């Protein structure tokens, strides 16, 4: 196996340090923008819910979906709380897992170790959500993983609001939805994206609309495999744009923040 050069390792370390610097700078600027709040923070410290909002601003999180009354992720963060959408969005991204099962402890002060967890998880992307797994979007209309050593179907969003897809599909028919992305992972306008066919003999297109539906179109039928590796797109109020070459996700999960 080829060993990484010292220059490559140094470059990777510089990228990590730069990411930490950008994150801390963003948190600082967000605190300054709060005015009175920043003075309160200096005197009394920051609560967990305040830290979540500050981190969301530093990450440039775009209008997270509203919390649903009766279906909140955390029992102590009601849908009526203005912090709820940001807390649940960062939880979906694996940045926060709460203080205990089903609890976020929003009014507790942020400890030094929790601050470290927030910042480190905020820099690295979440793991892939695997379609069909428990708690994840199901396959629809007969679509499923192709198998045969191909990558499983999944998706994740990185810290710059870019959604990345992966996997090889099979079993469905043209012009049907393969699976639906959840809120927070959807483009603000319909995208037409190129797919790939295992035999390289067919034209494959996908549309991803604002409801999250990923609809596959195959010229001459969808037999064989349909690849969605390397498909990425940006989400947000400013519109959607395709970004090719989807990277792999760094492994991490939504464990408690302490």
N, C-alpha and C positions, 0 to 999 in steps of 0.2 A: 504494500500500500504506500502511495506516495506521501511523504511527510510534508506538512505545511512549512513553508519558508518562514524565517523570522520576520521578514517584512510583511507577510500576510497576517501573521499573528499580531504584529504591532498595529497594523491597519484596523483589525477587528477591535482591539482594545481601545483605539482612538475613537472608533464609532460608538462604542459603549459609553465612554466618558462624555463624548459630545451629546449623546442622547440624554444622559443624566443632567448635563448642564442645561439643555433646552427645557427639560421637564421642570427643573428647579426655577429657572428663569420665568417660565410660564406661571408657576404657582405664585411666585413673588409678584408678578405683574397683576395677576388676578386679585391678590390681597390688596395691592395698592388701589386697584379700581374700586374696591368696596368702601374706601374712605373710612367712615365711622367704624365699620366692621373691623378694619385692620387695626384700629386702636384698641377695640375690645379684645381682639385676638392677642395683642401684645400684653394686655393686662390679665386676661383670664384663660388664654389658650383657645384652641379650636375644637369644636365638637366634631364627631364623626360625620354628621350630615353636612356640616359646613365644609369639611375637608373634601367630601365627595363632590360637592358643587364646584369647589375651587379646582379640583383635579379635572373635572369634566370641562371646565372652561379652558384649562391649560391644554387639554387634548383636542380642543375645538370640536366638541361633541355637538352635532346638529340636532336640535329639536327632538329629543328622544320621545318615543311614543308615550302617550298618557297612561297612567296606571289605571287598572280596571277595579272599581270597588267590589270587594268580595273575593278578588283573585290576586291580592297583593303578594309579592314574594316574601315579604317580612311582616310578621304579625304586629310589630311595633312601628311600622311606617305606613300609615293609611294613605289611600289614594288621594285624599284631600290635601296632603302635605305637598308644598311646592318643591320639596327636595325629592319626592318619591320617584318621578320619572328619571332623574339623574342617578339615584341610588340603584334602581332596577336596571338601567342601561349599563352601568359599570359592572353590575353583578353578572349580566348576560355576557359581558366581555371577559369575565374571569378576573377582574381587577379586585373585586371585593366579594367576600363570602359571608359577611356578617360577623357577629361576635359569638354566636352560638346557633345551633339549628333553628331556623325560623325566626331568628332575631337579628336586628342590626345594631341596637343600642345607639340610636341616632344622637341622643343628647349627652352621651359620655364623652369625656375629653379624649383626644387622639394621643396615644402614648408614642414614645419615640420608636418602639419596635413596630407599631402599627403604621406609623408614618413611613418607615422603611419599606414595608410590604406594599403599601399603596403606590409608592414611587416606582419600585422595581417592577411590579406587575403592570404599571401604566406604560412602561417603556417597551416591554416585549408583547407580542401579539398573543391572543388567546389560542387554545388548541382548536383543531377542527371539530365542528359539530358533524357527527356521522349520521347521514340520513337513514331513517329506519330504526335507529337505536332508541331505547326508552327515553322519553322526554324530548326527543328530537322530531322534526317534521317527517311524516311517513312518505313512502313512495306512493304514487298515484297512477291510475289507469294502466296497471300491469307492468309499469317500469320497475326495474330492480338493478342491483349490481351485476355487471357482466361477469366478474370473477376471473378465473383463469390466470391469476397472478397480476391482473390489472388493479389499479388503485381503487379503493372504495369511494363512493360518492360522499362528498362532504363540503363544508364551507366554514369560513371564519372571517371576522372583520379585524383589521389591524388598527393601530393607534392613530392612523391618518384617515380613518373612515373609508378605507378601501376594502371591499368584500372580495374574497378570493374563493374560487370554486375548484373542485378536483373530482376525478373519478371517471369511470366508464359505465355507461348505462346500456341496458338492453331490455327487450320484452314488450315495449310499448309500440304504439302506432303514431304515424305522423300527425302533427297538429294537435297533440294532446299534452297536458301538463304532466311533467315527470315528478316534480315535487314543488312545494311552495316555501319560499324563504319567510322567516318570521319577521314581525315588525322590528325595525332598527337595522335590517339587513337588505332593505329594498331600495331600488332606485326611485328618484322622484318623477322620472319619465320613462316610457318604454324604451328599452334598448334592443337592438338587433345585433346579435353576437355570432361569430363563426364557431361552429363545432368541428369535430373531426370524426371520420368514419374509419373503422379498423382496417378496411381494405383499401382506403384512399381512392375509391372509385365513385363515391357519391358526394353530393353537395349537402352539407348539414348546416342548418341555421337554428339559432335559439332566440326567442324573445323573452325578455325578463321585464315584466311590467311593474307598475307601482303597487300592485297587490302582492307582489313576491312570486307570482306564478312563473315557473320556468317551462316554457312551451317549446317542444322540439319539432322541427320541420325537416323531413328527409325526402330528398328527390328520389323517387322510385321505391319508397318504403324504408323502414327502419330496421331491417334485419341486420344481425351482427351487432357490433358495438358502436356506441356513440360516445365520443370523448369530450369531456368538458374541462380537462386539465388546462391550465394556463389561461383561464378566463377570469378576469378581475374587472371590477367597476367601482367607481366612487359614488357614495351616497351623500345626500345633503340637500339643503334648500336651493343651492345654486345650480342644480341640475345634475345630470349623470353623464359620465364619460367612460368609455371602455379603456381598460389598461391591461395590456397583454402581459404574459409571463408571471403566473402566480407563484409566489415562493412557498416553501413549507412553513408550517407553524411551529413555534417553539413550544415544548410541552409545559403546561402549567394548568392549574385548575382553580375553581372558586372555593378554596379552603378558607376557614375563618381567618380574620385579619390579625389575630393576636399571635 
